[in-house]
């Protein structure tokens, strides 16, 4: 009986090693190259799908949002029409929250409570869409700004809290504009 158990154990041990070796020696499926045209089609589909989802997000909230040529949406919910408007080159102080456009509008980042961040419009290394959105605001205004992925963090996200190809929602307050001479 001992020999039978020993024989079965050795047989199982060798058969497992043989299966592993066979799996390792199996050829990989051939790589399929994506053509430039296929890549363009995928990109167009993704961008079109994202635009539809952003539009539906805005419609569900019944925001009277404006869409720019670039695909950015902005909705000023606390207007200050008599204040000066931000322009390229201005240093602005802002408070913000950055959220994903997922079902929960997950909070990714926010300015510290009772603190402002300084941004030079069209001169700082921030999301391209944020420069565009800030230039739509006047001092003291609060707005929601939705950036499609290509105006936000692009193909790779921010490698932390914002996933690849993700549109983002900014809740932003333009606290103060300092004009640069």
C-alpha positions in Angstrom: 0.0 0.0 0.0 2.9 2.4 0.9 4.4 1.8 -2.6 1.1 2.5 -4.3 0.7 5.9 -2.5 4.3 6.7 -3.2 4.0 5.8 -6.8 0.8 7.9 -7.3 2.4 10.9 -5.5 5.5 10.7 -7.8 3.2 10.3 -10.8 1.1 13.3 -9.9 4.3 15.4 -9.2 5.8 14.6 -12.6 2.5 15.1 -14.5 2.1 18.6 -13.0 5.6 19.6 -14.1 4.9 18.2 -17.5 1.7 20.2 -17.8 3.5 23.4 -16.7 6.2 22.8 -19.2 3.7 22.3 -22.0 1.9 25.5 -21.0 5.2 27.5 -21.0 6.1 26.1 -24.5 2.8 27.0 -26.1 3.2 29.7 -28.7 1.6 33.1 -28.1 -1.1 34.2 -30.5 0.3 36.5 -33.2 0.3 40.2 -32.4 -2.3 42.2 -34.4 -1.1 45.6 -35.5 -3.8 48.4 -35.3 -3.8 50.5 -38.5 -3.8 54.3 -38.3 -7.3 54.3 -39.7 -8.5 51.9 -37.0 -6.8 54.0 -34.3 -8.6 57.1 -35.7 -11.9 55.3 -35.7 -11.5 54.1 -32.1 -10.6 57.7 -31.0 -13.6 59.2 -32.8 -15.9 56.6 -31.3 -14.4 57.2 -27.8 -14.7 61.0 -28.1 -18.2 60.8 -29.5 -19.3 58.5 -26.7 -17.7 60.8 -24.1 -19.4 63.9 -25.6 -22.8 62.1 -25.4 -22.2 61.1 -21.7 -21.2 64.6 -20.8 -24.2 66.1 -22.5 -26.5 63.6 -20.7 -24.8 64.5 -17.4 -25.5 68.2 -18.0 -29.1 67.5 -19.1 -29.9 65.3 -16.0 -28.9 68.2 -13.8 -30.9 70.7 -15.9 -27.9 73.1 -16.0 -28.1 75.9 -18.5 -24.5 75.1 -19.5 -22.6 76.5 -22.4 -20.5 74.2 -24.6 -17.5 75.7 -26.3 -16.0 74.7 -29.6 -13.4 72.6 -27.8 -16.0 70.4 -26.1 -15.7 72.1 -22.6 -19.0 72.8 -20.8 -19.3 75.5 -18.2 -22.3 76.5 -16.0 -22.0 79.6 -13.9 -24.3 79.1 -10.9 -23.3 82.2 -8.9 -22.8 85.0 -11.4 -21.2 88.4 -10.8 -21.9 90.2 -14.1 -20.4 93.6 -13.1 -17.0 92.2 -12.0 -14.0 92.2 -14.2 -13.5 89.1 -16.4 -10.4 87.0 -16.2 -8.1 87.0 -19.3 -4.9 85.3 -20.4 -1.9 86.5 -18.4 -4.0 87.2 -15.3 -3.1 85.7 -12.0 -6.2 84.3 -10.4 -6.9 82.9 -7.0 -9.3 80.0 -7.0 -11.0 77.4 -4.8 -11.9 74.1 -6.4 -13.0 70.6 -6.3 -12.2 68.0 -9.0 -14.6 65.2 -9.4 -15.0 62.3 -11.8 -18.1 62.1 -14.0 -19.0 58.7 -12.6 -22.3 57.8 -11.0 -21.1 59.1 -7.6 -19.2 62.1 -8.9 -16.2 60.8 -6.9 -14.1 63.6 -5.3 -10.5 63.4 -6.5 -8.9 66.6 -5.3 -9.9 69.9 -3.6 -8.2 73.0 -2.5 -7.6 73.2 1.2 -10.5 74.6 3.3 -10.3 78.4 3.5 -7.3 78.4 1.2 -6.9 79.5 -2.4 -4.6 78.3 -5.2 -2.9 80.7 -7.6 -3.1 80.1 -11.4 -1.6 82.2 -14.2 -4.2 81.9 -17.0 -2.6 80.3 -20.1 0.8 80.3 -18.5 0.7 77.5 -15.8 1.2 73.8 -16.3 -2.4 72.8 -15.6 -5.1 71.2 -17.7 -5.6 73.0 -21.0 -9.4 73.1 -20.4 -9.0 74.7 -17.1 -7.3 77.7 -18.7 -10.2 78.0 -21.1 -12.8 77.6 -18.4 -11.2 80.2 -16.1 -11.1 82.8 -18.9 -15.0 82.5 -19.0 -15.3 83.6 -15.4 -15.5 86.9 -13.6 -14.1 87.7 -10.2 -16.3 86.2 -7.5 -18.2 83.8 -9.8 -18.7 80.2 -9.0 -19.1 77.6 -11.8 -19.1 74.0 -12.8 -16.6 73.3 -15.6 -16.6 69.9 -17.3 -13.4 69.0 -19.2 -13.4 66.1 -21.7 -10.5 63.8 -21.2 -8.5 65.4 -24.0 -8.7 68.8 -22.2 -8.1 67.3 -18.8 -5.7 64.4 -18.0 -5.7 62.7 -21.4 -4.9 59.1 -22.3 -3.1 58.2 -19.0 -5.1 60.1 -16.3 -3.0 61.6 -13.5 -1.5 58.2 -12.5 -3.1 58.6 -9.1 -6.8 59.4 -8.6 -8.0 60.2 -12.1 -8.2 57.2 -14.4 -7.1 57.2 -18.1 -9.5 58.8 -20.6 -11.7 60.4 -17.9 -13.6 63.6 -18.2 -13.6 65.6 -15.0 -15.9 68.1 -13.3 -14.5 71.2 -11.7 -16.6 73.1 -9.1 -14.6 76.3 -9.1 -14.8 79.7 -7.5 -12.7 82.5 -9.0 -12.0 84.4 -5.8 -9.8 87.2 -7.0 -8.1 88.4 -10.2 -4.7 90.1 -10.1 -4.0 91.8 -13.4 -0.4 91.5 -14.5 0.9 94.7 -16.0 
